Amino acid sequence: MSIATLFSSGLITLLILIIMAAELIILRDHLRQLPMIATGLGAGASLVMALGASLLGHSWHVIAAFLSISFVFHILEIRQCLRLAKRLPH
């Protein structure tokens, strides 16, 4: 399978999502200490889904929905980082 086929079929997004799921499984023990791992991966996965929707020719509504979900995850990640920063000594 060529790289062009990976992209034109949208399979590249599935490959990326599998790698991200493996990353989450590997890091699951650290989620209590660093909850932004999950929100960061959620934001990234949503962006990958937007890419997949675009590659497969879905409407802009679907792409916008995935981008909006990514934005929500990103805001949650920022909030978690700010909370963590307040708890750390300066």
N, CA, C and O atoms as a CHARMM CRD file, in Angstrom:
* protein
*
  360
    1    1 MET  N      0.85200  -1.17700   0.00000 PROA 1      0.00000
    2    1 MET  CA     0.00000   0.00000   0.00000 PROA 1      0.00000
    3    1 MET  C      0.89600   1.23800   0.00000 PROA 1      0.00000
    4    1 MET  O      1.83100   1.33800   0.79500 PROA 1      0.00000
    5    2 SER  N      0.61000   2.15300  -0.87300 PROA 2      0.00000
    6    2 SER  CA     1.43200   3.35700  -0.97900 PROA 2      0.00000
    7    2 SER  C      0.96300   4.42500   0.00300 PROA 2      0.00000
    8    2 SER  O     -0.14000   4.36100   0.54600 PROA 2      0.00000
    9    3 ILE  N      1.81700   5.38700   0.21000 PROA 3      0.00000
   10    3 ILE  CA     1.45900   6.50700   1.08300 PROA 3      0.00000
   11    3 ILE  C      0.27600   7.26400   0.49600 PROA 3      0.00000
   12    3 ILE  O     -0.60500   7.70700   1.23300 PROA 3      0.00000
   13    4 ALA  N      0.25100   7.41500  -0.81500 PROA 4      0.00000
   14    4 ALA  CA    -0.86900   8.10300  -1.46200 PROA 4      0.00000
   15    4 ALA  C     -2.18600   7.39000  -1.15800 PROA 4      0.00000
   16    4 ALA  O     -3.20000   8.04500  -0.91700 PROA 4      0.00000
   17    5 THR  N     -2.18100   6.06800  -1.16800 PROA 5      0.00000
   18    5 THR  CA    -3.38600   5.30000  -0.85600 PROA 5      0.00000
   19    5 THR  C     -3.78100   5.47100   0.60200 PROA 5      0.00000
   20    5 THR  O     -4.96500   5.58200   0.91900 PROA 5      0.00000
   21    6 LEU  N     -2.78700   5.49200   1.49400 PROA 6      0.00000
   22    6 LEU  CA    -3.08100   5.71300   2.91600 PROA 6      0.00000
   23    6 LEU  C     -3.84500   7.01600   3.11700 PROA 6      0.00000
   24    6 LEU  O     -4.79300   7.07300   3.90100 PROA 6      0.00000
   25    7 PHE  N     -3.43500   8.05000   2.41400 PROA 7      0.00000
   26    7 PHE  CA    -4.08800   9.34500   2.57000 PROA 7      0.00000
   27    7 PHE  C     -5.41400   9.41400   1.83100 PROA 7      0.00000
   28    7 PHE  O     -6.40600   9.88400   2.38700 PROA 7      0.00000
   29    8 SER  N     -5.44600   8.95800   0.59800 PROA 8      0.00000
   30    8 SER  CA    -6.67500   9.08700  -0.19600 PROA 8      0.00000
   31    8 SER  C     -7.80500   8.23200   0.35400 PROA 8      0.00000
   32    8 SER  O     -8.97600   8.56800   0.17800 PROA 8      0.00000
   33    9 SER  N     -7.46800   7.12500   1.02200 PROA 9      0.00000
   34    9 SER  CA    -8.49300   6.25600   1.60000 PROA 9      0.00000
   35    9 SER  C     -8.88300   6.68700   3.01100 PROA 9      0.00000
   36    9 SER  O     -9.87700   6.20900   3.55700 PROA 9      0.00000
   37   10 GLY  N     -8.09900   7.59300   3.59900 PROA 10     0.00000
   38   10 GLY  CA    -8.35900   8.00800   4.97300 PROA 10     0.00000
   39   10 GLY  C     -7.78400   7.06000   6.00600 PROA 10     0.00000
   40   10 GLY  O     -7.92500   7.29900   7.20500 PROA 10     0.00000
   41   11 LEU  N     -7.12800   5.97100   5.55800 PROA 11     0.00000
   42   11 LEU  CA    -6.56400   5.00200   6.50300 PROA 11     0.00000
   43   11 LEU  C     -5.46300   5.59300   7.36600 PROA 11     0.00000
   44   11 LEU  O     -5.18500   5.08100   8.45000 PROA 11     0.00000
   45   12 ILE  N     -4.84400   6.64800   6.90600 PROA 12     0.00000
   46   12 ILE  CA    -3.80000   7.29500   7.70900 PROA 12     0.00000
   47   12 ILE  C     -4.35900   7.77200   9.03800 PROA 12     0.00000
   48   12 ILE  O     -3.67500   7.73200  10.06100 PROA 12     0.00000
   49   13 THR  N     -5.60600   8.22300   9.01500 PROA 13     0.00000
   50   13 THR  CA    -6.21000   8.69500  10.26300 PROA 13     0.00000
   51   13 THR  C     -6.43600   7.53400  11.22100 PROA 13     0.00000
   52   13 THR  O     -6.25700   7.68500  12.43000 PROA 13     0.00000
   53   14 LEU  N     -6.82800   6.37500  10.69600 PROA 14     0.00000
   54   14 LEU  CA    -7.00600   5.20000  11.55000 PROA 14     0.00000
   55   14 LEU  C     -5.67100   4.79400  12.16400 PROA 14     0.00000
   56   14 LEU  O     -5.60900   4.46100  13.34800 PROA 14     0.00000
   57   15 LEU  N     -4.61900   4.81900  11.37900 PROA 15     0.00000
   58   15 LEU  CA    -3.28700   4.48800  11.88500 PROA 15     0.00000
   59   15 LEU  C     -2.86800   5.44900  12.99900 PROA 15     0.00000
   60   15 LEU  O     -2.34600   5.02200  14.02900 PROA 15     0.00000
   61   16 ILE  N     -3.09600   6.73100  12.79200 PROA 16     0.00000
   62   16 ILE  CA    -2.74500   7.72400  13.80600 PROA 16     0.00000
   63   16 ILE  C     -3.56400   7.51100  15.07300 PROA 16     0.00000
   64   16 ILE  O     -3.02300   7.59700  16.17600 PROA 16     0.00000
   65   17 LEU  N     -4.86000   7.23500  14.93300 PROA 17     0.00000
   66   17 LEU  CA    -5.71500   7.01800  16.10000 PROA 17     0.00000
   67   17 LEU  C     -5.30500   5.76900  16.87400 PROA 17     0.00000
   68   17 LEU  O     -5.38800   5.74700  18.10200 PROA 17     0.00000
   69   18 ILE  N     -4.86700   4.73700  16.17200 PROA 18     0.00000
   70   18 ILE  CA    -4.37600   3.52800  16.84700 PROA 18     0.00000
   71   18 ILE  C     -3.12400   3.84900  17.65400 PROA 18     0.00000
   72   18 ILE  O     -2.98000   3.39200  18.78800 PROA 18     0.00000
   73   19 ILE  N     -2.22900   4.62600  17.07800 PROA 19     0.00000
   74   19 ILE  CA    -1.00700   5.02600  17.79100 PROA 19     0.00000
   75   19 ILE  C     -1.36900   5.86400  19.01900 PROA 19     0.00000
   76   19 ILE  O     -0.77500   5.69700  20.08400 PROA 19     0.00000
   77   20 MET  N     -2.34100   6.76300  18.87000 PROA 20     0.00000
   78   20 MET  CA    -2.75900   7.59700  20.00400 PROA 20     0.00000
   79   20 MET  C     -3.41400   6.75100  21.09400 PROA 20     0.00000
   80   20 MET  O     -3.21600   7.02300  22.27900 PROA 20     0.00000
   81   21 ALA  N     -4.18600   5.73600  20.72100 PROA 21     0.00000
   82   21 ALA  CA    -4.79400   4.83600  21.70900 PROA 21     0.00000
   83   21 ALA  C     -3.71300   4.06600  22.46000 PROA 21     0.00000
   84   21 ALA  O     -3.80800   3.87500  23.67300 PROA 21     0.00000
   85   22 ALA  N     -2.69100   3.62700  21.73900 PROA 22     0.00000
   86   22 ALA  CA    -1.57000   2.93900  22.39200 PROA 22     0.00000
   87   22 ALA  C     -0.86600   3.86800  23.37000 PROA 22     0.00000
   88   22 ALA  O     -0.47100   3.45700  24.46100 PROA 22     0.00000
   89   23 GLU  N     -0.71500   5.11900  22.96700 PROA 23     0.00000
   90   23 GLU  CA    -0.09200   6.11100  23.85100 PROA 23     0.00000
   91   23 GLU  C     -0.91100   6.28000  25.12400 PROA 23     0.00000
   92   23 GLU  O     -0.35200   6.35400  26.21800 PROA 23     0.00000
   93   24 LEU  N     -2.22900   6.34100  24.98700 PROA 24     0.00000
   94   24 LEU  CA    -3.10000   6.48100  26.15800 PROA 24     0.00000
   95   24 LEU  C     -2.99800   5.26500  27.06900 PROA 24     0.00000
   96   24 LEU  O     -2.98100   5.40400  28.29200 PROA 24     0.00000
   97   25 ILE  N     -2.93000   4.08100  26.48200 PROA 25     0.00000
   98   25 ILE  CA    -2.79600   2.85700  27.28400 PROA 25     0.00000
   99   25 ILE  C     -1.46400   2.85300  28.02600 PROA 25     0.00000
  100   25 ILE  O     -1.40600   2.49100  29.20100 PROA 25     0.00000
  101   26 ILE  N     -0.40500   3.25000  27.34800 PROA 26     0.00000
  102   26 ILE  CA     0.91900   3.28700  27.97500 PROA 26     0.00000
  103   26 ILE  C      0.96000   4.29900  29.11300 PROA 26     0.00000
  104   26 ILE  O      1.58700   4.04800  30.14200 PROA 26     0.00000
  105   27 LEU  N      0.30100   5.43400  28.93700 PROA 27     0.00000
  106   27 LEU  CA     0.35900   6.51000  29.93000 PROA 27     0.00000
  107   27 LEU  C     -0.78000   6.47600  30.95500 PROA 27     0.00000
  108   27 LEU  O     -0.87300   7.36800  31.79800 PROA 27     0.00000
  109   28 ARG  N     -1.64000   5.46700  30.89300 PROA 28     0.00000
  110   28 ARG  CA    -2.83500   5.46700  31.74600 PROA 28     0.00000
  111   28 ARG  C     -2.51700   5.54900  33.23100 PROA 28     0.00000
  112   28 ARG  O     -3.30200   6.11000  33.99600 PROA 28     0.00000
  113   29 ASP  N     -1.38900   5.00600  33.65200 PROA 29     0.00000
  114   29 ASP  CA    -1.02500   5.05600  35.07200 PROA 29     0.00000
  115   29 ASP  C     -0.67900   6.47500  35.53300 PROA 29     0.00000
  116   29 ASP  O     -0.67900   6.75100  36.73300 PROA 29     0.00000
  117   30 HSD  N     -0.38900   7.36000  34.60500 PROA 30     0.00000
  118   30 HSD  CA    -0.01000   8.73000  34.94200 PROA 30     0.00000
  119   30 HSD  C     -1.17000   9.71400  34.83200 PROA 30     0.00000
  120   30 HSD  O     -0.98500  10.91200  35.04500 PROA 30     0.00000
  121   31 LEU  N     -2.35800   9.22300  34.50200 PROA 31     0.00000
  122   31 LEU  CA    -3.49000  10.12800  34.28200 PROA 31     0.00000
  123   31 LEU  C     -3.90500  10.86800  35.54400 PROA 31     0.00000
  124   31 LEU  O     -4.40900  11.98800  35.46200 PROA 31     0.00000
  125   32 ARG  N     -3.70100  10.26200  36.71000 PROA 32     0.00000
  126   32 ARG  CA    -4.05400  10.95800  37.95800 PROA 32     0.00000
  127   32 ARG  C     -3.13400  12.14100  38.20400 PROA 32     0.00000
  128   32 ARG  O     -3.58000  13.19900  38.64800 PROA 32     0.00000
  129   33 GLN  N     -1.84200  11.96300  37.91300 PROA 33     0.00000
  130   33 GLN  CA    -0.89400  13.04900  38.12000 PROA 33     0.00000
  131   33 GLN  C     -0.96800  14.08000  37.00500 PROA 33     0.00000
  132   33 GLN  O     -0.78200  15.27100  37.25500 PROA 33     0.00000
  133   34 LEU  N     -1.23300  13.65000  35.79800 PROA 34     0.00000
  134   34 LEU  CA    -1.24300  14.55500  34.64400 PROA 34     0.00000
  135   34 LEU  C     -2.51800  14.35400  33.82100 PROA 34     0.00000
  136   34 LEU  O     -2.46600  13.77400  32.73600 PROA 34     0.00000
  137   35 PRO  N     -3.66000  14.82800  34.32500 PROA 35     0.00000
  138   35 PRO  CA    -4.92200  14.60000  33.61000 PROA 35     0.00000
  139   35 PRO  C     -4.96600  15.26600  32.23800 PROA 35     0.00000
  140   35 PRO  O     -5.81300  14.92600  31.41200 PROA 35     0.00000
  141   36 MET  N     -4.06000  16.21200  31.98900 PROA 36     0.00000
  142   36 MET  CA    -4.07000  16.86600  30.67700 PROA 36     0.00000
  143   36 MET  C     -3.60600  15.94200  29.56600 PROA 36     0.00000
  144   36 MET  O     -3.75400  16.26900  28.38800 PROA 36     0.00000
  145   37 ILE  N     -3.04300  14.78400  29.92300 PROA 37     0.00000
  146   37 ILE  CA    -2.68900  13.80500  28.90100 PROA 37     0.00000
  147   37 ILE  C     -3.94800  13.39200  28.14700 PROA 37     0.00000
  148   37 ILE  O     -3.96000  13.36200  26.91600 PROA 37     0.00000
  149   38 ALA  N     -5.00400  13.07500  28.88900 PROA 38     0.00000
  150   38 ALA  CA    -6.24900  12.63100  28.25600 PROA 38     0.00000
  151   38 ALA  C     -6.88900  13.74700  27.44400 PROA 38     0.00000
  152   38 ALA  O     -7.36700  13.51000  26.33500 PROA 38     0.00000
  153   39 THR  N     -6.90200  14.95700  27.98500 PROA 39     0.00000
  154   39 THR  CA    -7.52100  16.04800  27.23500 PROA 39     0.00000
  155   39 THR  C     -6.68100  16.42600  26.01600 PROA 39     0.00000
  156   39 THR  O     -7.22300  16.79000  24.97300 PROA 39     0.00000
  157   40 GLY  N     -5.36200  16.33800  26.15000 PROA 40     0.00000
  158   40 GLY  CA    -4.48600  16.60500  25.01200 PROA 40     0.00000
  159   40 GLY  C     -4.69000  15.57800  23.90600 PROA 40     0.00000
  160   40 GLY  O     -4.74700  15.92300  22.72600 PROA 40     0.00000
  161   41 LEU  N     -4.79800  14.31100  24.30100 PROA 41     0.00000
  162   41 LEU  CA    -5.05800  13.27500  23.30900 PROA 41     0.00000
  163   41 LEU  C     -6.45700  13.41300  22.71800 PROA 41     0.00000
  164   41 LEU  O     -6.66300  13.12200  21.54000 PROA 41     0.00000
  165   42 GLY  N     -7.41800  13.85500  23.52300 PROA 42     0.00000
  166   42 GLY  CA    -8.76600  14.08900  23.00400 PROA 42     0.00000
  167   42 GLY  C     -8.77400  15.18700  21.95200 PROA 42     0.00000
  168   42 GLY  O     -9.42500  15.06800  20.91500 PROA 42     0.00000
  169   43 ALA  N     -8.03600  16.26300  22.23600 PROA 43     0.00000
  170   43 ALA  CA    -7.93400  17.36100  21.26700 PROA 43     0.00000
  171   43 ALA  C     -7.25000  16.87900  19.99300 PROA 43     0.00000
  172   43 ALA  O     -7.70000  17.17500  18.88600 PROA 43     0.00000
  173   44 GLY  N     -6.17700  16.14400  20.15600 PROA 44     0.00000
  174   44 GLY  CA    -5.45200  15.63800  18.99400 PROA 44     0.00000
  175   44 GLY  C     -6.27700  14.64800  18.18600 PROA 44     0.00000
  176   44 GLY  O     -6.28000  14.69500  16.95600 PROA 44     0.00000
  177   45 ALA  N     -6.97800  13.75000  18.87700 PROA 45     0.00000
  178   45 ALA  CA    -7.81500  12.76600  18.17900 PROA 45     0.00000
  179   45 ALA  C     -8.93000  13.45700  17.39900 PROA 45     0.00000
  180   45 ALA  O     -9.27200  13.03500  16.29400 PROA 45     0.00000
  181   46 SER  N     -9.48800  14.50600  17.96600 PROA 46     0.00000
  182   46 SER  CA   -10.54000  15.24900  17.27000 PROA 46     0.00000
  183   46 SER  C     -9.99700  15.92800  16.01800 PROA 46     0.00000
  184   46 SER  O    -10.67600  15.98000  14.99200 PROA 46     0.00000
  185   47 LEU  N     -8.77900  16.44500  16.10000 PROA 47     0.00000
  186   47 LEU  CA    -8.15000  17.03100  14.91400 PROA 47     0.00000
  187   47 LEU  C     -7.88500  15.97500  13.84800 PROA 47     0.00000
  188   47 LEU  O     -8.06500  16.22500  12.65600 PROA 47     0.00000
  189   48 VAL  N     -7.45900  14.79900  14.28300 PROA 48     0.00000
  190   48 VAL  CA    -7.22500  13.70900  13.34200 PROA 48     0.00000
  191   48 VAL  C     -8.54300  13.29100  12.68400 PROA 48     0.00000
  192   48 VAL  O     -8.57200  12.98700  11.49100 PROA 48     0.00000
  193   49 MET  N     -9.62700  13.27600  13.45600 PROA 49     0.00000
  194   49 MET  CA   -10.93700  12.94300  12.89100 PROA 49     0.00000
  195   49 MET  C    -11.37800  14.00900  11.89000 PROA 49     0.00000
  196   49 MET  O    -11.99500  13.68300  10.87600 PROA 49     0.00000
  197   50 ALA  N    -11.07100  15.26700  12.15900 PROA 50     0.00000
  198   50 ALA  CA   -11.38700  16.33500  11.20100 PROA 50     0.00000
  199   50 ALA  C    -10.59600  16.12000   9.91500 PROA 50     0.00000
  200   50 ALA  O    -11.12700  16.29400   8.81800 PROA 50     0.00000
  201   51 LEU  N     -9.33000  15.74100  10.05100 PROA 51     0.00000
  202   51 LEU  CA    -8.51700  15.43500   8.87700 PROA 51     0.00000
  203   51 LEU  C     -9.12700  14.28500   8.08800 PROA 51     0.00000
  204   51 LEU  O     -9.23900  14.35400   6.86400 PROA 51     0.00000
  205   52 GLY  N     -9.52200  13.22900   8.79200 PROA 52     0.00000
  206   52 GLY  CA   -10.12900  12.07700   8.12900 PROA 52     0.00000
  207   52 GLY  C    -11.41000  12.44500   7.40400 PROA 52     0.00000
  208   52 GLY  O    -11.64900  11.99600   6.28300 PROA 52     0.00000
  209   53 ALA  N    -12.23100  13.26200   8.04500 PROA 53     0.00000
  210   53 ALA  CA   -13.47000  13.69800   7.40200 PROA 53     0.00000
  211   53 ALA  C    -13.17100  14.49600   6.14000 PROA 53     0.00000
  212   53 ALA  O    -13.85500  14.35400   5.12600 PROA 53     0.00000
  213   54 SER  N    -12.15300  15.32600   6.21200 PROA 54     0.00000
  214   54 SER  CA   -11.76300  16.12300   5.05000 PROA 54     0.00000
  215   54 SER  C    -11.23300  15.22900   3.92500 PROA 54     0.00000
  216   54 SER  O    -11.61100  15.39500   2.76500 PROA 54     0.00000
  217   55 LEU  N    -10.36100  14.28500   4.27300 PROA 55     0.00000
  218   55 LEU  CA    -9.80000  13.37700   3.26700 PROA 55     0.00000
  219   55 LEU  C    -10.88100  12.53700   2.58300 PROA 55     0.00000
  220   55 LEU  O    -10.76400  12.19100   1.40800 PROA 55     0.00000
  221   56 LEU  N    -11.93200  12.21700   3.33800 PROA 56     0.00000
  222   56 LEU  CA   -12.99100  11.37800   2.78700 PROA 56     0.00000
  223   56 LEU  C    -14.10600  12.18900   2.12900 PROA 56     0.00000
  224   56 LEU  O    -15.08800  11.62400   1.64800 PROA 56     0.00000
  225   57 GLY  N    -13.95200  13.50400   2.11000 PROA 57     0.00000
  226   57 GLY  CA   -14.90400  14.34500   1.39900 PROA 57     0.00000
  227   57 GLY  C    -16.19800  14.63200   2.12500 PROA 57     0.00000
  228   57 GLY  O    -17.20900  14.93800   1.49300 PROA 57     0.00000
  229   58 HSD  N    -16.18100  14.53900   3.44700 PROA 58     0.00000
  230   58 HSD  CA   -17.38800  14.85800   4.21700 PROA 58     0.00000
  231   58 HSD  C    -17.66600  16.36400   4.13900 PROA 58     0.00000
  232   58 HSD  O    -16.79900  17.15500   3.76500 PROA 58     0.00000
  233   59 SER  N    -18.87300  16.72900   4.49500 PROA 59     0.00000
  234   59 SER  CA   -19.26700  18.13700   4.42300 PROA 59     0.00000
  235   59 SER  C    -18.49700  18.95600   5.46100 PROA 59     0.00000
  236   59 SER  O    -17.93000  18.41800   6.41200 PROA 59     0.00000
  237   60 TRP  N    -18.49800  20.25100   5.25000 PROA 60     0.00000
  238   60 TRP  CA   -17.80000  21.14000   6.18100 PROA 60     0.00000
  239   60 TRP  C    -18.44100  21.08500   7.55400 PROA 60     0.00000
  240   60 TRP  O    -17.78400  21.39600   8.54800 PROA 60     0.00000
  241   61 HSD  N    -19.71700  20.69500   7.63800 PROA 61     0.00000
  242   61 HSD  CA   -20.39400  20.60000   8.93700 PROA 61     0.00000
  243   61 HSD  C    -19.73000  19.54300   9.82300 PROA 61     0.00000
  244   61 HSD  O    -19.52200  19.75500  11.01800 PROA 61     0.00000
  245   62 VAL  N    -19.40500  18.41200   9.21800 PROA 62     0.00000
  246   62 VAL  CA   -18.75600  17.32600   9.96300 PROA 62     0.00000
  247   62 VAL  C    -17.36600  17.75500  10.39400 PROA 62     0.00000
  248   62 VAL  O    -16.97000  17.53700  11.53900 PROA 62     0.00000
  249   63 ILE  N    -16.63000  18.36100   9.48500 PROA 63     0.00000
  250   63 ILE  CA   -15.28100  18.83100   9.80700 PROA 63     0.00000
  251   63 ILE  C    -15.33600  19.87700  10.91300 PROA 63     0.00000
  252   63 ILE  O    -14.53600  19.83900  11.84800 PROA 63     0.00000
  253   64 ALA  N    -16.27800  20.80900  10.81000 PROA 64     0.00000
  254   64 ALA  CA   -16.42800  21.85400  11.83700 PROA 64     0.00000
  255   64 ALA  C    -16.80100  21.25100  13.18500 PROA 64     0.00000
  256   64 ALA  O    -16.35300  21.73600  14.22400 PROA 64     0.00000
  257   65 ALA  N    -17.61000  20.20500  13.18000 PROA 65     0.00000
  258   65 ALA  CA   -17.98600  19.55800  14.44800 PROA 65     0.00000
  259   65 ALA  C    -16.75100  18.97300  15.13200 PROA 65     0.00000
  260   65 ALA  O    -16.55500  19.15900  16.33300 PROA 65     0.00000
  261   66 PHE  N    -15.91900  18.26700  14.36300 PROA 66     0.00000
  262   66 PHE  CA   -14.69500  17.70000  14.95700 PROA 66     0.00000
  263   66 PHE  C    -13.74800  18.79800  15.43700 PROA 66     0.00000
  264   66 PHE  O    -13.12300  18.65700  16.48900 PROA 66     0.00000
  265   67 LEU  N    -13.63700  19.87400  14.68800 PROA 67     0.00000
  266   67 LEU  CA   -12.78200  20.98800  15.11900 PROA 67     0.00000
  267   67 LEU  C    -13.32400  21.63400  16.38500 PROA 67     0.00000
  268   67 LEU  O    -12.54900  22.03600  17.25300 PROA 67     0.00000
  269   68 SER  N    -14.63700  21.73800  16.50200 PROA 68     0.00000
  270   68 SER  CA   -15.25700  22.30800  17.70600 PROA 68     0.00000
  271   68 SER  C    -15.00000  21.41900  18.91700 PROA 68     0.00000
  272   68 SER  O    -14.70000  21.91300  20.00400 PROA 68     0.00000
  273   69 ILE  N    -15.11700  20.11200  18.72700 PROA 69     0.00000
  274   69 ILE  CA   -14.83200  19.17200  19.81700 PROA 69     0.00000
  275   69 ILE  C    -13.37600  19.30700  20.24300 PROA 69     0.00000
  276   69 ILE  O    -13.07200  19.29600  21.43600 PROA 69     0.00000
  277   70 SER  N    -12.48600  19.43300  19.28500 PROA 70     0.00000
  278   70 SER  CA   -11.07300  19.61900  19.60500 PROA 70     0.00000
  279   70 SER  C    -10.86200  20.88900  20.42200 PROA 70     0.00000
  280   70 SER  O    -10.08400  20.90200  21.37500 PROA 70     0.00000
  281   71 PHE  N    -11.55700  21.94900  20.04200 PROA 71     0.00000
  282   71 PHE  CA   -11.43300  23.21300  20.77100 PROA 71     0.00000
  283   71 PHE  C    -11.87100  23.05400  22.23000 PROA 71     0.00000
  284   71 PHE  O    -11.22500  23.58200  23.13500 PROA 71     0.00000
  285   72 VAL  N    -12.96000  22.33200  22.45300 PROA 72     0.00000
  286   72 VAL  CA   -13.44400  22.10300  23.82500 PROA 72     0.00000
  287   72 VAL  C    -12.39500  21.33700  24.62700 PROA 72     0.00000
  288   72 VAL  O    -12.09400  21.70200  25.76300 PROA 72     0.00000
  289   73 PHE  N    -11.83800  20.27700  24.04200 PROA 73     0.00000
  290   73 PHE  CA   -10.77900  19.52900  24.72900 PROA 73     0.00000
  291   73 PHE  C     -9.58300  20.43200  25.03200 PROA 73     0.00000
  292   73 PHE  O     -8.98700  20.33500  26.10500 PROA 73     0.00000
  293   74 HSD  N     -9.23700  21.29400  24.10400 PROA 74     0.00000
  294   74 HSD  CA    -8.08700  22.17700  24.29200 PROA 74     0.00000
  295   74 HSD  C     -8.33900  23.16200  25.43400 PROA 74     0.00000
  296   74 HSD  O     -7.44600  23.41800  26.24100 PROA 74     0.00000
  297   75 ILE  N     -9.53500  23.70600  25.50300 PROA 75     0.00000
  298   75 ILE  CA    -9.88300  24.61000  26.61700 PROA 75     0.00000
  299   75 ILE  C     -9.78600  23.87000  27.94600 PROA 75     0.00000
  300   75 ILE  O     -9.26200  24.40900  28.92100 PROA 75     0.00000
  301   76 LEU  N    -10.28800  22.63700  27.99000 PROA 76     0.00000
  302   76 LEU  CA   -10.17600  21.83500  29.21600 PROA 76     0.00000
  303   76 LEU  C     -8.71500  21.58600  29.58300 PROA 76     0.00000
  304   76 LEU  O     -8.35000  21.62200  30.75800 PROA 76     0.00000
  305   77 GLU  N     -7.89400  21.33700  28.58700 PROA 77     0.00000
  306   77 GLU  CA    -6.46400  21.12300  28.82100 PROA 77     0.00000
  307   77 GLU  C     -5.80200  22.37600  29.39500 PROA 77     0.00000
  308   77 GLU  O     -4.99400  22.28600  30.31900 PROA 77     0.00000
  309   78 ILE  N     -6.14000  23.52800  28.85500 PROA 78     0.00000
  310   78 ILE  CA    -5.58700  24.79000  29.36400 PROA 78     0.00000
  311   78 ILE  C     -6.01000  25.00500  30.80900 PROA 78     0.00000
  312   78 ILE  O     -5.19500  25.39500  31.64500 PROA 78     0.00000
  313   79 ARG  N     -7.28500  24.75200  31.10900 PROA 79     0.00000
  314   79 ARG  CA    -7.76600  24.90500  32.49200 PROA 79     0.00000
  315   79 ARG  C     -6.99500  23.99300  33.44100 PROA 79     0.00000
  316   79 ARG  O     -6.61600  24.40900  34.53600 PROA 79     0.00000
  317   80 GLN  N     -6.76400  22.74400  33.02100 PROA 80     0.00000
  318   80 GLN  CA    -6.02700  21.81300  33.86400 PROA 80     0.00000
  319   80 GLN  C     -4.58900  22.27800  34.06500 PROA 80     0.00000
  320   80 GLN  O     -4.05800  22.17500  35.17100 PROA 80     0.00000
  321   81 CYS  N     -3.96700  22.77600  33.04000 PROA 81     0.00000
  322   81 CYS  CA    -2.59200  23.27800  33.15700 PROA 81     0.00000
  323   81 CYS  C     -2.52100  24.48200  34.09400 PROA 81     0.00000
  324   81 CYS  O     -1.59500  24.59000  34.89800 PROA 81     0.00000
  325   82 LEU  N     -3.48800  25.37900  33.99300 PROA 82     0.00000
  326   82 LEU  CA    -3.51500  26.55300  34.87700 PROA 82     0.00000
  327   82 LEU  C     -3.71700  26.14000  36.32800 PROA 82     0.00000
  328   82 LEU  O     -3.08600  26.69900  37.22600 PROA 82     0.00000
  329   83 ARG  N     -4.58800  25.16800  36.56400 PROA 83     0.00000
  330   83 ARG  CA    -4.79500  24.67300  37.93600 PROA 83     0.00000
  331   83 ARG  C     -3.51500  24.06700  38.47800 PROA 83     0.00000
  332   83 ARG  O     -3.14500  24.30500  39.62700 PROA 83     0.00000
  333   84 LEU  N     -2.83600  23.28100  37.64900 PROA 84     0.00000
  334   84 LEU  CA    -1.58100  22.66900  38.06300 PROA 84     0.00000
  335   84 LEU  C     -0.53300  23.72600  38.35100 PROA 84     0.00000
  336   84 LEU  O      0.21400  23.61100  39.32200 PROA 84     0.00000
  337   85 ALA  N     -0.47000  24.75500  37.51800 PROA 85     0.00000
  338   85 ALA  CA     0.51100  25.82100  37.70100 PROA 85     0.00000
  339   85 ALA  C      0.28000  26.56800  39.01500 PROA 85     0.00000
  340   85 ALA  O      1.23800  26.99200  39.66200 PROA 85     0.00000
  341   86 LYS  N     -0.97600  26.73100  39.41100 PROA 86     0.00000
  342   86 LYS  CA    -1.28000  27.42900  40.68100 PROA 86     0.00000
  343   86 LYS  C     -0.81900  26.63200  41.87500 PROA 86     0.00000
  344   86 LYS  O     -0.48000  27.19800  42.91500 PROA 86     0.00000
  345   87 ARG  N     -0.80500  25.28800  41.72800 PROA 87     0.00000
  346   87 ARG  CA    -0.40400  24.42700  42.85300 PROA 87     0.00000
  347   87 ARG  C      1.11000  24.29200  42.98400 PROA 87     0.00000
  348   87 ARG  O      1.60900  23.94700  44.05500 PROA 87     0.00000
  349   88 LEU  N      1.83600  24.55900  41.91800 PROA 88     0.00000
  350   88 LEU  CA     3.28900  24.40300  41.95800 PROA 88     0.00000
  351   88 LEU  C      3.94300  25.61600  42.58700 PROA 88     0.00000
  352   88 LEU  O      3.49200  26.74200  42.37900 PROA 88     0.00000
  353   89 PRO  N      5.01200  25.39800  43.36400 PROA 89     0.00000
  354   89 PRO  CA     5.73000  26.54100  43.92900 PROA 89     0.00000
  355   89 PRO  C      6.47300  27.29400  42.82700 PROA 89     0.00000
  356   89 PRO  O      6.92000  26.70200  41.84400 PROA 89     0.00000
  357   90 HSD  N      6.59100  28.57700  43.00400 PROA 90     0.00000
  358   90 HSD  CA     7.24400  29.42100  41.98400 PROA 90     0.00000
  359   90 HSD  C      8.68700  29.62800  42.31500 PROA 90     0.00000
  360   90 HSD  O      9.39900  30.30900  41.57600 PROA 90     0.00000
